[in-house]
């Protein structure tokens, strides 16, 4: 699980890590990898395999990222899906669930993802490190992707009832 081709400014980034009971061991593996690579890590828990609720840890890590305290978040649960759903509820978060390096890289390049979620039942330790490495080694491409990320950000600030918004959508693009 050696670090290869990590960004030179790795020590400048803080990364929040979190997991539920199913992702605990994978979180610990990722945390060791990150520390060895020179990242500063904020571990929001959990600290054992005792059953816990994943939204609590997703929220804690996502709020560190959304506040600007941490540059990225990495969350682990059984599949990574629940963590992504919960983290995405925090304004300013663009969480991506990835189970292979290409998706992790493209989530950064095209979607400016700031939280990566991974599944302990999906990935072994070595594959998880490949996914984390690809995520952290990639930068947002900007350009045509910026317009789309801006539209995602607008969703954080959308107001009104879903029915009213749906009626607006059916009128066609602006």
Helices and strands as residue ranges (DSSP letters): G 10-12, E 14-19, H 24-36, E 40-43, H 54-66, E 72-77, H 81-87, E 95-97, H 101-111, E 115-119, H 125-136, H 144-156, H 162-169
